[in-house]
């Protein structure tokens, strides 16, 4: 089940969230096409800046990188996002049509995974070119999924609807972990990369 930590302001609509390696939580405010930083303990936010793109799904970048990555499903492209300004830059085409999708960086394979909800497929994405490589179809019927890699064991997790799953990249097998019990559907998933007191105390 989920536990509510705080309530977001009614003026913001975050369609994607990601924790950076330094513990900063970034959100894509789709209503304003901008990047914000969010305090995960009280839900206050600070505006970073406009992306100059449409709706994007955020992902962590590589170790040592000073940028965020993302998917622009309208353009079917991978983008880079400057965490200081919010500005997004297209890296290159994904090579496949992404109706809905999510992306999450894996340190283990030094590349991001992407999951696509219309065709229920798992990919890797070349961080230099944006090109997707199909891996396997996943076993769950997805709608508008979220995706995250756990920093402790590099385990891959996905959410869709109100369910949380583990994802096996070699086979595509998705095993249910829990029903989240939240209002509405889970569209974004992120794991803290450092200690967050209000989360760790739960």
N, C-alpha and C positions, 0 to 999 in steps of 0.2 A: 504494500500500500504506500501511497505518497503521504508526505508530511508537508504542510504549508509552512514556509519560513516567514514570508511577508507577502504583501499584496502590491502588485505593480500599479503604477499610476494609470488611470483610465485614458489618459491622453496618448499613451504609447501602445504600439502593437508589435511585439517582438516575435518574428517568425523564425528566428534562428539565434542561438546563444552558443558561445564558446569560451571556455577558460583558457587564457594564455598561460605560458609556463611560469610567469611571475605571479600568478594568482589573479590577475585582472580578468574580470568577466566582461566580455563584449557582447553586444546584442545588435542585430539588424532590425531597426525600426522601420518596418515596411510601409507604414502610413506616411512616413516622411522621407523614405529612401535614404536613410542615414545610419551611421554607426554611433552607438552610445557606449559608454562604460557604465556598469551597473554594480552597485553595492549589493552583494548577495545576501547580506544580513538584514538590510532594511529596505531594499528595493529602490533606494534613491538612485538617480542617474545623472550623468553629465554628458552633454552632447560632444561628440568628437568631430563629426562633419559628414557632409553628403557623400554618397558613393559614386554619384553620377551614373549609376546603373539602375536596373530594375530590381526586382526581388532576388536576393541572393541567399545562399545557404553557407554559413561560415564553417571553417575548419581551422584547426591548429596548423601552423607551418612546421618546417623542419627544425631540428635542434640547431641553435645558433642563429636561426632566422629572425629577422626583425619585422616580419610581415605575417598576415593571416592569409589563408587561401579560402576559396569559395567556389560554389557552383552557381552559375546563372542559367537556370533551366529554360528561361525564355530564349536565350541565345544558344543554348546547348554548348556552353563554353565554360572553361575554368578561368577563374579570375584571381588576382592578387589584391589584397586590401591593405593599405597603409594604416597601421593602428594609431598613428599620430594625427592623421588628417581625415581618415575615413575613405579616402579616394580609392576607387576600384579601377583596376586595369585588366583588360582581357589578356590572358596568356595564350590561349588557342582553343580551337574547337575540340569538343569531347569525342566527336566521330560517331556518336550515337544520339538518338533522340531521348531526352530525359523529360518525361512528363512531370513526375515528382521525384525528388531524390534528396540524398544527404551525403556528406563526405566527412571522413575522419582520418587524421594522420596517424600512421603507425610507425613508431620508432623501430620496431622489430624488422620491418621490411623496408624502412626508409622511404616510404611512399604513402600517399593517401588511398584508402579504400573509398569506394562510392557505391551506394545502393540505389536502385531505381525502382520506383513503386508501381509503374504501369505494367512493366513486364516482369517484375519480381526477379531482378538480376543483380549480382554482385560483380563489381569491377575493381581494378586498380587504375589510378590516374597518374600519368607521367607529370611530375611537378614542374618540369622544364617546358613541356610542350602543351600540356592539357589533354593529350590523347588518352582515351580510355582503352583498357584491355579487358575484354570479358573474361571472367573467371568461371562462375557457375550460376545456374538458377538457384534461388533460395527456396526453401520449402514452405514458407509462410506466404499467405495472400496479403500483400501490403497495400496500404492506401497512400498515405503521405508520411513516409517514415522519417525517423531521426536515427542518427548513427553516432557512436562514440567508441573510443578505445580506452580501456581502463589503464591508467599509468602504472599500476602495481604489477600486473601480469600480462599486459598487452592484449588482454581479452577483448574481443569485438562484441559489442552490444547494439541492439536495434530496438526501437519502439515503433509501434504502429497501432493506431486506434487507442485502446486503453491497456495494451499489453506490452511487457518488456521481455526481450528474448536475448539469448546468447546466439552468436552466429559463428559457424565453423567455416572459415574461408576455403578450406580444401574441398569440402563437400557441399556447401550451401545449406547444411542442416541448421535450422533455427529451432532452438528448444525454449519453451516458455519458462521464464523466471518467476514472474508474478503478474497479476492483474493490478494495474496502478491505482485504480479507484479514484481517478481524478475527474473533474468536470471537463467535458470536451475531450478532444483527441490529443495524443502526444505527437508533436510535429518536430521537436528538436530535443537533442540529448547531448549532454556534455559532462565531463568528469573533471573535478578540480585537480590541478597539477601540483598544488602545494596544499598545506594545511589551511583550512577555512574553519575558524572556531565555531561559527554558528551551525555549520554542517556537520563537523566532526563530533559535536556534542549530542547529536540526535541518536 
